[in-house]
Amino acid sequence: MQSDEIIELLKKQPGLSDRQITDSLFGPEAAQQTVNQVCRRLLKQRVLVRTKRPDGVLGNYLSNTEVPDQPVRAVEPVDQQSGSLSEDGIKRMLEKYLGSQGWAIRTIAWGKRRGLDIDAEQGTERWIVEVKGIGSSEQMQGNYFLGVLGEILFRMTDPNAKYSIAVPDVPRFRKLWQRLPALAKSRTGITALFVDSCRVEEST
């Protein structure tokens, strides 16, 4: 693996964690050990500075990049992609949306917690949602889309539950959902929730 790839990425996006660098260069399923080793080597060479970001996550900065101030305590676990379209940002939007529709949230898996991303109920009905954040490139969004489909399929153990994926409302995710065959959607019953900072739209 070339150190130059990491350096070029950090020029564009300073402060990325090892996990985010791995996701961007190799995809979300790739192990991050190689990136970790390269970043540590660059640290010894004084090319990088590795320090906690304001959200508490260890970030990588080029030595000539301004490093943010001391970290602050997060109210709740923070996704490594900050902002309203991060995975946790999407979950927060869905928490409000589902509540406004009369759904009671049973569980939300904040941050990297294992388990169902969102498990909600309304009377005898149940709604299970798997969530992905925005990603840093269209390639990553493609990987995220395939990943969230796989995750929701593995969650389909309750024959009476409704199952959905939730992703940011951006063109790439819209196109990928449109490309998914109608037969696959009808056979599985999966719907897509497209989320932005103002609204949630469900698509079948």
CYANA upper distance limits for C-alpha pairs under 8 A (distance plus 0.5 A):
  1 MET  CA     34 THR  CA      8.37
  2 GLN  CA      6 ILE  CA      7.96
  3 SER  CA      7 ILE  CA      6.81
  3 SER  CA     38 VAL  CA      7.11
  3 SER  CA     42 LEU  CA      8.26
  4 ASP  CA      8 GLU  CA      6.51
  5 GLU  CA      9 LEU  CA      6.69
  6 ILE  CA     10 LEU  CA      6.63
  6 ILE  CA     21 ILE  CA      7.67
  7 ILE  CA     11 LYS  CA      6.72
  7 ILE  CA     62 LEU  CA      7.80
  8 GLU  CA     12 LYS  CA      7.24
  9 LEU  CA     13 GLN  CA      6.56
  9 LEU  CA     14 PRO  CA      8.29
  9 LEU  CA     21 ILE  CA      8.23
 10 LEU  CA     14 PRO  CA      5.05
 10 LEU  CA     15 GLY  CA      7.54
 10 LEU  CA     16 LEU  CA      7.46
 10 LEU  CA     60 ASN  CA      7.97
 10 LEU  CA     61 TYR  CA      7.12
 10 LEU  CA     62 LEU  CA      7.27
 11 LYS  CA     62 LEU  CA      7.79
 14 PRO  CA     59 GLY  CA      8.49
 14 PRO  CA     60 ASN  CA      7.20
 14 PRO  CA     61 TYR  CA      5.78
 14 PRO  CA     62 LEU  CA      7.67
 14 PRO  CA     65 THR  CA      7.93
 15 GLY  CA     53 ARG  CA      7.59
 15 GLY  CA     59 GLY  CA      4.92
 15 GLY  CA     60 ASN  CA      5.16
 15 GLY  CA     61 TYR  CA      5.61
 15 GLY  CA     67 VAL  CA      8.49
 16 LEU  CA     20 GLN  CA      6.24
 16 LEU  CA     21 ILE  CA      6.73
 16 LEU  CA     59 GLY  CA      5.61
 16 LEU  CA     60 ASN  CA      6.04
 16 LEU  CA     61 TYR  CA      8.09
 17 SER  CA     21 ILE  CA      6.74
 17 SER  CA     57 VAL  CA      7.53
 17 SER  CA     58 LEU  CA      6.32
 17 SER  CA     59 GLY  CA      4.97
 17 SER  CA     60 ASN  CA      6.49
 17 SER  CA     80 GLN  CA      7.85
 18 ASP  CA     22 THR  CA      6.64
 18 ASP  CA     32 GLN  CA      6.97
 18 ASP  CA     35 VAL  CA      6.63
 18 ASP  CA     36 ASN  CA      6.39
 18 ASP  CA     39 CYS  CA      8.31
 18 ASP  CA     59 GLY  CA      7.88
 18 ASP  CA     60 ASN  CA      8.05
 19 ARG  CA     23 ASP  CA      6.62
 19 ARG  CA     32 GLN  CA      6.49
 20 GLN  CA     24 SER  CA      6.59
 20 GLN  CA     80 GLN  CA      7.72
 20 GLN  CA     81 GLN  CA      8.24
 21 ILE  CA     25 LEU  CA      6.64
 21 ILE  CA     35 VAL  CA      7.73
 22 THR  CA     26 PHE  CA      5.99
 22 THR  CA     27 GLY  CA      6.96
 22 THR  CA     28 PRO  CA      7.61
 22 THR  CA     30 ALA  CA      7.22
 22 THR  CA     31 ALA  CA      7.85
 22 THR  CA     32 GLN  CA      6.13
 22 THR  CA     35 VAL  CA      6.86
 23 ASP  CA     27 GLY  CA      4.66
 23 ASP  CA     28 PRO  CA      4.96
 23 ASP  CA     29 GLU  CA      8.02
 23 ASP  CA     30 ALA  CA      7.59
 23 ASP  CA    140 MET  CA      7.43
 24 SER  CA     28 PRO  CA      8.26
 24 SER  CA    135 GLY  CA      8.38
 24 SER  CA    136 SER  CA      7.01
 24 SER  CA    137 SER  CA      7.59
 24 SER  CA    140 MET  CA      6.77
 26 PHE  CA     30 ALA  CA      6.52
 27 GLY  CA    140 MET  CA      6.59
 27 GLY  CA    143 ASN  CA      6.90
 28 PRO  CA    140 MET  CA      7.94
 28 PRO  CA    143 ASN  CA      7.43
 28 PRO  CA    144 TYR  CA      7.63
 32 GLN  CA     36 ASN  CA      6.63
 33 GLN  CA     37 GLN  CA      6.68
 34 THR  CA     38 VAL  CA      6.78
 35 VAL  CA     39 CYS  CA      6.55
 36 ASN  CA     40 ARG  CA      6.67
 37 GLN  CA     41 ARG  CA      6.74
 38 VAL  CA     42 LEU  CA      6.70
 39 CYS  CA     43 LEU  CA      6.59
 39 CYS  CA     48 LEU  CA      7.74
 39 CYS  CA     60 ASN  CA      8.22
 40 ARG  CA     44 LYS  CA      6.87
 41 ARG  CA     45 GLN  CA      6.84
 42 LEU  CA     46 ARG  CA      6.63
 42 LEU  CA     47 VAL  CA      5.67
 42 LEU  CA     48 LEU  CA      6.07
 43 LEU  CA     47 VAL  CA      6.31
 43 LEU  CA     48 LEU  CA      5.21
 43 LEU  CA     49 VAL  CA      6.50
 43 LEU  CA     50 ARG  CA      7.61
 46 ARG  CA     63 SER  CA      7.25
 47 VAL  CA     62 LEU  CA      6.46
 47 VAL  CA     63 SER  CA      5.97
 48 LEU  CA     60 ASN  CA      6.97
 48 LEU  CA     61 TYR  CA      5.99
 48 LEU  CA     62 LEU  CA      4.99
 48 LEU  CA     63 SER  CA      5.51
 49 VAL  CA     60 ASN  CA      6.39
 49 VAL  CA     61 TYR  CA      5.63
 49 VAL  CA     62 LEU  CA      6.59
 49 VAL  CA     63 SER  CA      6.17
 50 ARG  CA     58 LEU  CA      7.12
 50 ARG  CA     59 GLY  CA      6.20
 50 ARG  CA     60 ASN  CA      5.23
 50 ARG  CA     61 TYR  CA      6.85
 51 THR  CA     58 LEU  CA      5.88
 51 THR  CA     59 GLY  CA      6.05
 51 THR  CA     60 ASN  CA      7.24
 52 LYS  CA     56 GLY  CA      5.85
 52 LYS  CA     57 VAL  CA      5.79
 52 LYS  CA     58 LEU  CA      4.66
 52 LYS  CA     59 GLY  CA      6.18
 52 LYS  CA     70 GLN  CA      8.11
 52 LYS  CA     71 PRO  CA      6.89
 53 ARG  CA     57 VAL  CA      5.95
 53 ARG  CA     58 LEU  CA      6.49
 53 ARG  CA     59 GLY  CA      6.29
 53 ARG  CA     68 PRO  CA      7.04
 53 ARG  CA     69 ASP  CA      8.32
 53 ARG  CA     70 GLN  CA      7.96
 53 ARG  CA     71 PRO  CA      6.25
 54 PRO  CA     68 PRO  CA      7.33
 54 PRO  CA     69 ASP  CA      7.37
 54 PRO  CA     70 GLN  CA      6.85
 54 PRO  CA     71 PRO  CA      4.33
 54 PRO  CA     72 VAL  CA      5.88
 55 ASP  CA     71 PRO  CA      6.65
 55 ASP  CA     72 VAL  CA      6.87
 55 ASP  CA     73 ARG  CA      7.61
 55 ASP  CA     74 ALA  CA      6.76
 55 ASP  CA     78 VAL  CA      7.20
 56 GLY  CA     71 PRO  CA      6.14
 56 GLY  CA     72 VAL  CA      7.46
 56 GLY  CA     73 ARG  CA      7.74
 56 GLY  CA     74 ALA  CA      8.04
 57 VAL  CA     80 GLN  CA      7.48
 61 TYR  CA     65 THR  CA      6.59
 61 TYR  CA     66 GLU  CA      8.38
 61 TYR  CA     67 VAL  CA      7.42
 74 ALA  CA     78 VAL  CA      7.48
 76 GLU  CA    110 TRP  CA      8.13
 77 PRO  CA    110 TRP  CA      6.39
 77 PRO  CA    111 GLY  CA      5.66
 78 VAL  CA     82 SER  CA      7.83
 78 VAL  CA     88 ASP  CA      7.10
 78 VAL  CA    110 TRP  CA      8.03
 78 VAL  CA    111 GLY  CA      6.14
 79 ASP  CA     86 SER  CA      6.86
 79 ASP  CA     87 GLU  CA      6.63
 79 ASP  CA     88 ASP  CA      6.03
 79 ASP  CA     89 GLY  CA      8.42
 79 ASP  CA    110 TRP  CA      8.36
 79 ASP  CA    111 GLY  CA      5.62
 79 ASP  CA    112 LYS  CA      8.11
 80 GLN  CA     86 SER  CA      8.27
 81 GLN  CA     86 SER  CA      5.68
 81 GLN  CA     87 GLU  CA      7.90
 81 GLN  CA    133 GLY  CA      8.05
 81 GLN  CA    134 ILE  CA      8.46
 81 GLN  CA    135 GLY  CA      7.97
 82 SER  CA     86 SER  CA      6.07
 82 SER  CA     89 GLY  CA      8.34
 83 GLY  CA     89 GLY  CA      6.78
 84 SER  CA     88 ASP  CA      8.33
 84 SER  CA     89 GLY  CA      4.84
 84 SER  CA     90 ILE  CA      7.00
 84 SER  CA    196 ASP  CA      8.20
 84 SER  CA    197 SER  CA      6.72
 85 LEU  CA     89 GLY  CA      5.82
 85 LEU  CA     90 ILE  CA      6.14
 85 LEU  CA    133 GLY  CA      6.20
 85 LEU  CA    134 ILE  CA      6.08
 85 LEU  CA    168 PRO  CA      6.47
 85 LEU  CA    195 VAL  CA      8.41
 85 LEU  CA    196 ASP  CA      7.37
 85 LEU  CA    197 SER  CA      7.92
 86 SER  CA     90 ILE  CA      6.63
 86 SER  CA    132 LYS  CA      8.09
 86 SER  CA    133 GLY  CA      4.83
 86 SER  CA    134 ILE  CA      6.30
 86 SER  CA    135 GLY  CA      8.31
 87 GLU  CA     91 LYS  CA      6.83
 87 GLU  CA    111 GLY  CA      8.30
 87 GLU  CA    131 VAL  CA      6.85
 87 GLU  CA    132 LYS  CA      5.73
 87 GLU  CA    133 GLY  CA      4.50
 87 GLU  CA    134 ILE  CA      7.93
 88 ASP  CA     92 ARG  CA      6.68
 88 ASP  CA    110 TRP  CA      6.74
 88 ASP  CA    111 GLY  CA      6.92
 88 ASP  CA    133 GLY  CA      8.15
 89 GLY  CA     93 MET  CA      6.91
 89 GLY  CA    133 GLY  CA      8.34
 90 ILE  CA     94 LEU  CA      6.70
 90 ILE  CA    131 VAL  CA      7.75
 90 ILE  CA    132 LYS  CA      8.27
 90 ILE  CA    133 GLY  CA      7.34
 90 ILE  CA    166 ALA  CA      8.14
 90 ILE  CA    167 VAL  CA      7.86
 90 ILE  CA    168 PRO  CA      7.72
 90 ILE  CA    195 VAL  CA      7.16
 90 ILE  CA    196 ASP  CA      8.32
 91 LYS  CA     95 GLU  CA      6.50
 91 LYS  CA    108 ILE  CA      8.10
 91 LYS  CA    110 TRP  CA      8.42
 91 LYS  CA    117 ASP  CA      8.41
 91 LYS  CA    118 ILE  CA      8.08
 91 LYS  CA    131 VAL  CA      7.68
 92 ARG  CA     96 LYS  CA      7.00
 93 MET  CA     97 TYR  CA      6.64
 93 MET  CA    195 VAL  CA      8.01
 93 MET  CA    197 SER  CA      7.91
 93 MET  CA    199 ARG  CA      8.46
 93 MET  CA    200 VAL  CA      8.37
 94 LEU  CA     98 LEU  CA      6.28
 94 LEU  CA    195 VAL  CA      8.49
 94 LEU  CA    200 VAL  CA      8.00
 95 GLU  CA     99 GLY  CA      6.63
 95 GLU  CA    105 ILE  CA      7.66
 96 LYS  CA    100 SER  CA      6.68
 97 TYR  CA    101 GLN  CA      6.91
 97 TYR  CA    199 ARG  CA      8.49
 97 TYR  CA    200 VAL  CA      7.59
 98 LEU  CA    102 GLY  CA      6.96
 98 LEU  CA    103 TRP  CA      5.61
 98 LEU  CA    104 ALA  CA      7.83
 98 LEU  CA    105 ILE  CA      8.24
 98 LEU  CA    120 ALA  CA      8.39
 99 GLY  CA    103 TRP  CA      5.53
 99 GLY  CA    104 ALA  CA      6.65
 99 GLY  CA    105 ILE  CA      7.98
102 GLY  CA    122 GLN  CA      7.13
103 TRP  CA    120 ALA  CA      6.56
103 TRP  CA    121 GLU  CA      6.01
103 TRP  CA    122 GLN  CA      5.42
104 ALA  CA    120 ALA  CA      5.95
104 ALA  CA    121 GLU  CA      5.77
104 ALA  CA    122 GLN  CA      6.65
105 ILE  CA    118 ILE  CA      7.83
105 ILE  CA    119 ASP  CA      6.64
105 ILE  CA    120 ALA  CA      4.82
105 ILE  CA    121 GLU  CA      6.99
106 ARG  CA    118 ILE  CA      8.16
106 ARG  CA    119 ASP  CA      5.89
106 ARG  CA    120 ALA  CA      5.69
106 ARG  CA    121 GLU  CA      7.38
107 THR  CA    116 LEU  CA      7.96
107 THR  CA    117 ASP  CA      8.06
107 THR  CA    118 ILE  CA      6.30
107 THR  CA    119 ASP  CA      5.75
107 THR  CA    120 ALA  CA      7.59
108 ILE  CA    116 LEU  CA      7.54
108 ILE  CA    117 ASP  CA      5.84
108 ILE  CA    118 ILE  CA      5.14
108 ILE  CA    119 ASP  CA      7.12
109 ALA  CA    113 ARG  CA      5.76
109 ALA  CA    114 ARG  CA      7.08
109 ALA  CA    115 GLY  CA      6.90
109 ALA  CA    116 LEU  CA      6.85
109 ALA  CA    117 ASP  CA      5.24
109 ALA  CA    118 ILE  CA      7.17
110 TRP  CA    117 ASP  CA      8.00
116 LEU  CA    128 ILE  CA      7.73
116 LEU  CA    129 VAL  CA      7.88
116 LEU  CA    130 GLU  CA      7.38
116 LEU  CA    155 ARG  CA      8.13
117 ASP  CA    128 ILE  CA      8.24
117 ASP  CA    129 VAL  CA      6.68
117 ASP  CA    130 GLU  CA      5.71
117 ASP  CA    131 VAL  CA      6.88
118 ILE  CA    127 TRP  CA      8.47
118 ILE  CA    128 ILE  CA      6.22
118 ILE  CA    129 VAL  CA      5.59
118 ILE  CA    130 GLU  CA      7.09
119 ASP  CA    126 ARG  CA      7.81
119 ASP  CA    127 TRP  CA      6.48
119 ASP  CA    128 ILE  CA      5.23
119 ASP  CA    129 VAL  CA      7.13
120 ALA  CA    126 ARG  CA      6.22
120 ALA  CA    127 TRP  CA      5.61
120 ALA  CA    128 ILE  CA      6.90
121 GLU  CA    125 GLU  CA      6.02
121 GLU  CA    126 ARG  CA      4.87
121 GLU  CA    127 TRP  CA      6.61
122 GLN  CA    126 ARG  CA      6.92
125 GLU  CA    160 ASN  CA      7.99
125 GLU  CA    161 ALA  CA      7.13
125 GLU  CA    162 LYS  CA      8.47
126 ARG  CA    160 ASN  CA      7.86
126 ARG  CA    161 ALA  CA      5.34
126 ARG  CA    162 LYS  CA      6.67
127 TRP  CA    161 ALA  CA      6.17
127 TRP  CA    162 LYS  CA      5.19
127 TRP  CA    163 TYR  CA      6.46
127 TRP  CA    164 SER  CA      8.21
128 ILE  CA    161 ALA  CA      7.50
128 ILE  CA    162 LYS  CA      6.66
128 ILE  CA    163 TYR  CA      5.49
128 ILE  CA    164 SER  CA      6.90
129 VAL  CA    152 ILE  CA      7.90
129 VAL  CA    163 TYR  CA      6.41
129 VAL  CA    164 SER  CA      5.30
129 VAL  CA    165 ILE  CA      5.93
129 VAL  CA    166 ALA  CA      7.15
130 GLU  CA    148 VAL  CA      6.85
130 GLU  CA    151 GLU  CA      7.45
130 GLU  CA    152 ILE  CA      6.43
130 GLU  CA    164 SER  CA      7.06
130 GLU  CA    165 ILE  CA      5.41
130 GLU  CA    166 ALA  CA      6.63
131 VAL  CA    148 VAL  CA      7.22
131 VAL  CA    165 ILE  CA      6.38
131 VAL  CA    166 ALA  CA      5.21
131 VAL  CA    167 VAL  CA      6.57
132 LYS  CA    144 TYR  CA      6.88
132 LYS  CA    145 PHE  CA      8.10
132 LYS  CA    148 VAL  CA      7.07
132 LYS  CA    166 ALA  CA      6.95
132 LYS  CA    167 VAL  CA      5.83
132 LYS  CA    168 PRO  CA      8.18
133 GLY  CA    144 TYR  CA      8.45
133 GLY  CA    167 VAL  CA      6.68
133 GLY  CA    168 PRO  CA      6.90
134 ILE  CA    141 GLN  CA      7.23
134 ILE  CA    167 VAL  CA      7.78
134 ILE  CA    168 PRO  CA      6.36
135 GLY  CA    140 MET  CA      6.16
135 GLY  CA    141 GLN  CA      6.12
135 GLY  CA    144 TYR  CA      8.14
136 SER  CA    140 MET  CA      7.01
136 SER  CA    141 GLN  CA      8.16
137 SER  CA    141 GLN  CA      6.80
138 GLU  CA    142 GLY  CA      6.73
138 GLU  CA    172 ARG  CA      7.14
139 GLN  CA    143 ASN  CA      6.93
140 MET  CA    144 TYR  CA      6.53
141 GLN  CA    145 PHE  CA      6.55
141 GLN  CA    172 ARG  CA      7.58
141 GLN  CA    173 PHE  CA      7.49
142 GLY  CA    146 LEU  CA      6.92
142 GLY  CA    172 ARG  CA      8.20
142 GLY  CA    173 PHE  CA      8.11
142 GLY  CA    176 LEU  CA      8.07
143 ASN  CA    147 GLY  CA      6.52
144 TYR  CA    148 VAL  CA      6.53
145 PHE  CA    149 LEU  CA      6.80
145 PHE  CA    173 PHE  CA      7.58
145 PHE  CA    176 LEU  CA      7.98
146 LEU  CA    150 GLY  CA      6.81
147 GLY  CA    151 GLU  CA      6.71
148 VAL  CA    152 ILE  CA      6.67
148 VAL  CA    165 ILE  CA      7.12
149 LEU  CA    153 LEU  CA      6.78
149 LEU  CA    165 ILE  CA      7.53
150 GLY  CA    154 PHE  CA      6.91
151 GLU  CA    155 ARG  CA      6.90
152 ILE  CA    156 MET  CA      7.03
152 ILE  CA    163 TYR  CA      7.58
152 ILE  CA    164 SER  CA      7.73
152 ILE  CA    165 ILE  CA      7.39
156 MET  CA    163 TYR  CA      7.87
162 LYS  CA    189 GLY  CA      8.11
162 LYS  CA    190 ILE  CA      7.96
163 TYR  CA    189 GLY  CA      7.64
163 TYR  CA    190 ILE  CA      5.77
163 TYR  CA    191 THR  CA      7.24
164 SER  CA    190 ILE  CA      5.65
164 SER  CA    191 THR  CA      5.19
164 SER  CA    192 ALA  CA      5.97
164 SER  CA    193 LEU  CA      7.33
165 ILE  CA    190 ILE  CA      7.86
165 ILE  CA    191 THR  CA      6.99
165 ILE  CA    192 ALA  CA      5.47
165 ILE  CA    193 LEU  CA      6.59
166 ALA  CA    192 ALA  CA      6.28
166 ALA  CA    193 LEU  CA      4.99
166 ALA  CA    194 PHE  CA      6.48
166 ALA  CA    195 VAL  CA      7.52
167 VAL  CA    173 PHE  CA      7.55
167 VAL  CA    192 ALA  CA      8.12
167 VAL  CA    193 LEU  CA      6.91
167 VAL  CA    194 PHE  CA      5.92
167 VAL  CA    195 VAL  CA      6.63
168 PRO  CA    173 PHE  CA      7.76
168 PRO  CA    194 PHE  CA      6.03
168 PRO  CA    195 VAL  CA      5.27
168 PRO  CA    196 ASP  CA      6.37
169 ASP  CA    173 PHE  CA      7.39
169 ASP  CA    174 ARG  CA      7.48
169 ASP  CA    194 PHE  CA      5.14
169 ASP  CA    195 VAL  CA      5.52
169 ASP  CA    196 ASP  CA      6.03
170 VAL  CA    174 ARG  CA      6.87
171 PRO  CA    175 LYS  CA      6.60
172 ARG  CA    176 LEU  CA      6.80
173 PHE  CA    177 TRP  CA      6.70
174 ARG  CA    178 GLN  CA      6.75
175 LYS  CA    179 ARG  CA      6.66
176 LEU  CA    180 LEU  CA      6.94
177 TRP  CA    192 ALA  CA      8.11
180 LEU  CA    184 ALA  CA      7.51
180 LEU  CA    185 LYS  CA      7.87
181 PRO  CA    185 LYS  CA      7.14
182 ALA  CA    186 SER  CA      6.61
183 LEU  CA    187 ARG  CA      6.43
184 ALA  CA    188 THR  CA      6.61
185 LYS  CA    189 GLY  CA      6.01
185 LYS  CA    190 ILE  CA      6.19
185 LYS  CA    191 THR  CA      7.77
185 LYS  CA    204 THR  CA      7.69
186 SER  CA    190 ILE  CA      7.97
190 ILE  CA    204 THR  CA      7.77
191 THR  CA    202 GLU  CA      7.29
191 THR  CA    203 SER  CA      6.26
191 THR  CA    204 THR  CA      5.26
192 ALA  CA    202 GLU  CA      6.13
192 ALA  CA    203 SER  CA      5.62
192 ALA  CA    204 THR  CA      6.94
193 LEU  CA    200 VAL  CA      6.89
193 LEU  CA    201 GLU  CA      6.04
193 LEU  CA    202 GLU  CA      4.95
193 LEU  CA    203 SER  CA      6.83
194 PHE  CA    200 VAL  CA      6.18
194 PHE  CA    201 GLU  CA      5.63
194 PHE  CA    202 GLU  CA      6.78
194 PHE  CA    203 SER  CA      8.13
195 VAL  CA    199 ARG  CA      6.55
195 VAL  CA    200 VAL  CA      5.10
195 VAL  CA    201 GLU  CA      7.04
196 ASP  CA    200 VAL  CA      7.13
